Structure formats: C-alpha cells, structure tokens
Amino acid sequence: MALADSAGNPGFVDKLAQLHDHKGTLIVFWHAAPAPDERDYFTRAWAGKVGGGTPNVEHEY
C-alpha cells in the first residue's frame, strides 16, 4: 500500500481482493487485472524483509 500511495495510485486498493502467504509464496488475488507497476509493488515488497527476501509472488485474476 505504501508503494501505491507514494506512486499516487489511490485506485490500487479497489482492485485488490485478497493476499495469501502459502509456504513462503505470496498469492495476490485481484478483482480487476493489475497494471504491470501494480504487480511490481508486491514483488518489490515481498523480496524485502516483509517476505523474507523471496521473489515468489503469484497473481490470480
């Protein structure tokens, strides 16, 4: 959310349906297809300390 806020993307949260951590892989469920930069928010965040440094992010629409 902080990355979307800093990018001036207030509509981002309305596209998001659910987040799920499945054995270290973040699964992002969307109401509407995200733009590439919106998908990147999760990849960047999950690769940091939030996700234990793993780039494992899947997106479901």
C-alpha positions as CSV (number, residue, x, y, z in Angstrom):
1,M,0.0,0.0,0.0
2,A,2.8,2.4,0.8
3,L,4.3,1.9,-2.7
4,A,0.9,2.6,-4.3
5,D,0.4,5.6,-2.1
6,S,3.9,7.0,-2.9
7,A,3.2,6.5,-6.7
8,G,-0.1,8.4,-6.4
9,N,-2.2,5.4,-7.2
10,P,-5.3,5.7,-4.9
11,G,-7.4,3.2,-7.1
12,F,-5.0,0.4,-6.4
13,V,-6.7,-0.8,-3.3
14,D,-10.1,-1.2,-5.1
15,K,-8.5,-3.8,-7.5
16,L,-7.1,-5.9,-4.7
17,A,-9.3,-8.8,-3.4
18,Q,-7.1,-10.9,-1.1
19,L,-3.5,-11.7,-0.1
20,H,-2.4,-15.2,1.0
21,D,1.0,-16.5,2.1
22,H,1.3,-20.1,1.0
23,K,4.5,-21.6,2.3
24,G,6.5,-18.5,1.5
25,T,4.8,-17.7,-1.8
26,L,2.6,-14.7,-1.8
27,I,-0.6,-15.2,-3.7
28,V,-2.3,-11.9,-4.7
29,F,-6.0,-12.2,-5.7
30,W,-7.4,-9.3,-7.8
31,H,-10.9,-8.1,-8.6
32,A,-9.5,-6.5,-11.8
33,A,-6.4,-7.1,-13.7
34,P,-3.5,-5.0,-12.4
35,A,-1.1,-2.9,-14.3
36,P,2.5,-4.1,-14.5
37,D,3.6,-1.5,-12.0
38,E,0.9,-2.6,-9.6
39,R,2.1,-6.2,-9.8
40,D,5.6,-4.9,-9.2
41,Y,4.5,-3.4,-5.8
42,F,4.1,-6.9,-4.4
43,T,7.3,-8.3,-6.0
44,R,9.3,-5.5,-4.5
45,A,7.8,-5.7,-1.1
46,W,7.9,-9.5,-0.8
47,A,11.5,-9.5,-1.9
48,G,12.3,-7.4,1.1
49,K,12.1,-8.2,4.8
50,V,8.3,-8.5,4.6
51,G,8.5,-11.7,2.6
52,G,11.8,-13.0,3.9
53,G,13.7,-12.0,0.8
54,T,11.9,-14.3,-1.6
55,P,10.7,-13.2,-5.0
56,N,7.9,-15.8,-5.1
57,V,4.7,-13.9,-5.9
58,E,1.8,-15.3,-7.9
59,H,-1.2,-13.3,-9.2
60,E,-4.7,-14.6,-9.7
61,Y,-7.4,-12.7,-11.5
